[in-house]
């Protein structure tokens, strides 16, 4: 990595996550050896990169699900792979996982304006390439995302609603979804996870502790998603573990269920995944495994023709 580029990345990582320089240097050292991709495509005139995982259990003679996992701002596909541990689920169940890379020095997913259309085209083109190269089941394509990647996941659930079976988010930044985007798309099942002690994207809503960005209350945007999905039944909240509760919305259109897992005292982290330093992102809850629960949810929600 060139010295100038390395310096820019160090600064951008600290800026995006709000970390001291010393810690940022440590993070960079940790992930620099993992900052790799193994595929690229040209989309809208841009060269876009991704990291694809094909498990040994992949059966080329059978239609196979595809999970698309989107990293947080300033992170890398390989770091996302380490955090969410989707590969472990892929090994168990025989599906493919792809970790696309955002663009720019900050590697930030563009969730509004013209940039949103470019991201949607990239992910659409990536799906098409993988469907051509592997026997992907078009009814079982799913997107998941962390933080800014979670916000991108929600945007793609609107923009590519007729291509997806379901979506999953962790600590999602759901601030950029316009009413038009929500109303112009078909219902898509959603499973979401959020910690009550998340300082980056506050569970109770308001301004982030590391910047001036304002986020809606998590329960409010999940309620809005349930309304979008036509859920008109009663909500039911169940205690799953000592620190985790599950809120379920019922009677949704096209079986587009909506579930919110609330992690008491959970931080800006992936439950059951590789923890980032607690001092900066808060606690990582290990009472549940978000990726495993997402997969169970995805299995129950193949794409419904719309």
N, C-alpha and C positions, 0 to 999 in steps of 0.2 A: 504494500500500500504506500503510495507516494506521501511524503511528509506533509505537503500542503493539504492534500485530501484528508489525511488523518486528522490534521488540526481542525479542519472544518467540521468533520464528523464529531469530534470530541465536543466542540462548542455547541453544535446543534442538538446532540443528545442531552447535554446538560440543560439547554434552553427548553427543550420539549418536555422533559420529565421533571425539571426543577431540582436537579441534583448538584451538590458541590463538585468542584472540579476533580478533587482527589478520588471521589467515588466514581465519577464519570470515567476517569482513566482506568479504574479497576474494572468497571463494566466493559469498557472497550477491549481491554486485554482479555477478558473472559470470552467475549463473543467474536473477537477478530478471527480466531481460528475456525469459527463456525460459519463465518460470513461467506457462504458459498451457495451457488445455484447450479442446477444441472440441465436447464432448458431455457430457451428464449424464443420469442415470436415477435414479428413485426405487427403492431396494431396501431392504426391511425397514424402511420408514419413514424412511430416510436418503437425502439427496441425495448421490449419488456421481458423481465426475467422471472423465473420461478424455480422452485425446488420440488421435485416429484418423488414420492415414495411409493414403490410397488412392493408389497410384501411377498414373501416366499409362498404364502398361501393363496396368492392370486391365481385364479383358474381362467385361462384364456378361452376356454370353451363355454363359459357362462357369462351372462350379463352381470356386470359388477357395479356396485355403487361408487360414487365419487364424493369425497368431502373436500371442500375448498376452505382453507384456514387462513384468515387475514390477520397480519401482525398489527401491533400497536404502532403509533407514531414514533419515528426514529429507530424502530427495531428492524430486524432482518427476518427473512423467511426461516433461516436455520435457528435463530433464537426463538421464534414462535414455535418451531418444532420441538425445541427443548422444553419450553414452558407448558404447552398444552398436552404433550405426550399422546397425540393422536396416533402416532405410529404403533403404539402398543395395542390400541383398539383395532387398528388395521391388521396387525398380525393375528389377532384372535379371530377376526370375522372376515378377512379376505377382501377388503375394499381398498381403493386407492386414495391417497391423500396428496393434495398439491398445495404448496405454500407460495402464493404469488408475492411479488415485491411491488411496493408502491414506488413512486418516482420522486426525484428531487433530492437535495442534500438531506432534508429532514425525513425523507421516505414517508410522506404523509398522504393518506388516502383523501382524495378530493370528493367531498360529499355534496357539493352544491355547484350550480352554474355549468358552464361548458365542460369543466373538469369532470363532473359527474358522468357526462355522456362518454367521455374518453375512457373512464374507468369501467363503465358498463360494457363498452365495446371490447375492451381488453379482456374482461372476464368472460364475455360471450365467445370471443375468439379462442380463448384458452380452453373453454369447454369443448368447442368444436374440434380443436386439434386433438385433445385427449380422446374424444369420442371416435375420431378417425384412427388414432394409433392403438387404442385399446377398446375392448368390448364393454364400453360404459353403458349402463342401463339409464336411458334418458329420463325415466320416471323416478330415479333415485339419485339425483344430484342435489347436494346440500351445501350451504355456505355457513361458516361460523366465523366469529371475529372477536378480538380482544381490544377494548378501549376504542381508539379511533377506528380500528378494524371492525369493532362491533357496530359503530355508527355506519360504516361502509356496508356492513352486512344488512342492516335495516334498509338502507337506501337501495341495495341490490334486490332485496325482497320486494320492493315496490317496482323498480325499473325492470327486473327480470322475473317478475312473478309467475309468468307462464312457463318458465324453464326450471323452477325449483320445487322440490318436494317439501322442504321445511328449512328453517334457519335457527341458529343458536347464537347467543351473545353472552359475553362475560364483561362486566364493567363497561357497558356500552355508552358511548357519548351520543345520545339520541337527541341532539339539539337542532338538526338541520332538515328534518322531515317536513316538507310543506304539505298543506292540506290537499293541494292539487295532486302531488305525488301519491299521497295516501288514497285519495278517492279514485284515481285513474288506474289502480292496480287491483288484481284479484287477491282474494284471501290467501295468506301463506301462514302455515303453523309456525309458532314461535316458542322457543324455550329460552329463558333468560336467567342470568345469575348476577347478583349484585350484593356487595357487602355494605353493611350499615356504617362502617367506619372508613369508607373510601374517601380519601381526601382529594383525589384528583377529579373524580366525578361524583359529587356528593349524593348520597342516597336520598336525602331530604330536599335536594335541589339547591339552587343558588350558585354563587360564584366558586369556581375551583380554588383550592388553597394554593395552587402553584401558578395561577394566571388570572386573567380577567374574564375568562369565558364563563358565561352563565348557562347552567344546565337545568332542565325541568326536573321536577320530582320524579323519581323512577316509577313509583306507582301510577303517576299521572300518564306518562307516555305508554306504559304497559296497558292501562285502561283504554287509552286511545287506540292502541293496536287491537285490543279485543273488540272494540266497537267497529273498527275497520273490518275485522273478520266476521262480523255479524253475530258475535257471542251475546245471546240474550238470556242465558240462564243465570242462576245464582252462582256467585263465587264461593269457593270453599278453601279455607286455609288449614293446613295440617302441619303439625310439628313432626319433622323427619328425624332430627337428632337434637342433642342438647342446644345446638346453636344454629340450626337450619330449619326454616319453615318453607312450605310449598303452597303457593296460591294458584288455584286452578280455575279457569273460566270455562263454563260449559255451554252446550247447545250452540256451537259455532258453525257457520256456513261451511259447506264442503269438508266437514270434519277438521277445520283449521283451528285446532286447539291452541290455547295460549297458557303457558305456565311460567310463573316467576318463582325462583328460589331466592329467598332472602337469607343472607349469612350474617348473623349477629356478630358484631365486632370484626367482620371480615374487611380486609383492605382492598386496594386496587390490584387484585391478584386473581390467579386462576385456581379455583378450588380443586384440590387433588393433584395439581400440576407442580412443576418445578418452582419453588419459591424464589422470588427476588428478595433482596435484603429488606427485612421487616422495618428497619429504621426509616426507610424512605417510601415504601409502598404499603406498609401495614402487614397485618397477619394474612397468611395463606391457610385457609381452612382445609384440613385433611379428613374431615368427617364424611365428606362426599367426594366424588370424582366427577367433575363437570363434563369431561369428555365422554365418560362411560354413560352418564345419564342422558347426554345429548344423543349418543348413538341409539340408546334404547328408544328415545323419542323419535328419532329419524326412521328407525325400522317400522314404526307404526304409522308413518306418514309418507308413503310414496306420493308422487305428484298426481293430483287429480286433474284430468283433462278439463281445461277451462275455455 
